[in-house]
Amino acid sequence: MMTDYKHIDEMTIMDDVVVYTITEVSKLLKTNRNFVYNLIHSGQLKAVRIGSLKVRKKDLYKYIDGLN
């Protein structure tokens, strides 16, 4: 029997991810990719280059926690 993955919530899938792409970060923050790139280039959000830029989950949470 095949599982229909269309019904799995995108955020549920992202809970298991260790690193996010810039596009995924922009979706999670409900903003655009340029905003995420600006955060990275200004030093507010850490990123690592694994092929292309990626943001570790812990660094994204650290950025969000620092907004308070």
C-alpha positions in Angstrom: 0.0 0.0 0.0 1.4 3.4 -0.9 1.2 6.3 1.5 -0.3 9.5 0.3 2.2 12.2 1.4 0.1 15.0 0.1 -1.7 15.2 3.5 1.5 15.5 5.6 1.8 19.0 6.9 5.0 20.8 5.6 5.9 22.1 9.0 5.7 18.5 10.4 8.2 17.4 7.9 10.5 20.4 8.7 10.5 19.4 12.4 12.9 16.6 11.6 15.3 18.7 9.5 18.7 19.7 10.9 19.6 22.3 8.3 17.3 24.5 6.2 17.7 26.0 2.8 17.3 29.7 2.4 13.9 29.1 0.8 12.8 27.0 3.7 13.9 29.6 6.3 12.0 32.3 4.4 8.9 30.1 4.5 9.3 29.4 8.2 9.7 33.1 8.9 6.9 34.0 6.5 9.2 36.4 4.7 11.2 36.5 1.4 14.6 35.0 0.5 16.2 38.5 0.3 15.3 39.2 3.9 17.0 35.9 4.9 20.1 36.7 2.9 20.2 40.2 4.5 20.1 38.5 8.0 23.0 36.3 7.1 25.1 39.0 5.5 24.5 41.3 8.5 25.6 38.6 10.9 22.2 38.3 12.6 21.7 34.7 11.4 24.5 32.2 11.0 24.7 30.1 7.9 27.0 27.3 6.6 27.9 26.5 3.1 27.0 22.9 2.2 26.9 23.3 -1.6 24.7 26.4 -1.1 24.0 28.4 2.0 22.1 26.5 4.7 20.9 27.5 8.1 21.2 25.1 11.0 18.0 24.6 13.0 19.7 25.6 16.2 20.9 28.9 14.6 17.5 29.7 13.4 16.0 29.1 16.9 18.8 31.2 18.4 17.9 34.1 16.0 14.2 33.8 16.8 14.9 33.7 20.5 16.9 36.8 20.3 14.0 38.8 18.8 12.4 39.2 22.2 
